[in-house]
Amino acid sequence: MEEKAKKALSRYLGEHTGPVSLEMLRNFFRKREPEIPDATVNWRLHDLVSSGVLRRVGRGLYANGRAMEFRPELSSRVSKVSK
């Protein structure tokens, strides 16, 4: 997906508070390309999630950016036990 389209998508997501549904994203892509098949939209969403432009927040729901990763800090005691 070209950079210009990614920026347009980011603006579109910024206009909505909270997550955006799969149907809303399909409508976004169809405004730009009316004949785009659902399979192509799904692959584009997959690529956008993989590249960090979008993140999945639920089934069929997307939001801007990467999800935060949980990385617990391990105490020295826990580290010793694991060895």
LINURCOR-V831364 format. One line per field, one symbol per residue. burial: b if it has 9 or more other ideal C-beta (glycine too) atoms within 8 Angstrom, else e. Layout:
burial=???
This chain:
burial=eeeebbebbbebbeeeeeebbbebbbebbbeeeeebeeebbeebbebbbeeebbbeeeeebbbeeeeeeeeeeeeeeebeeee
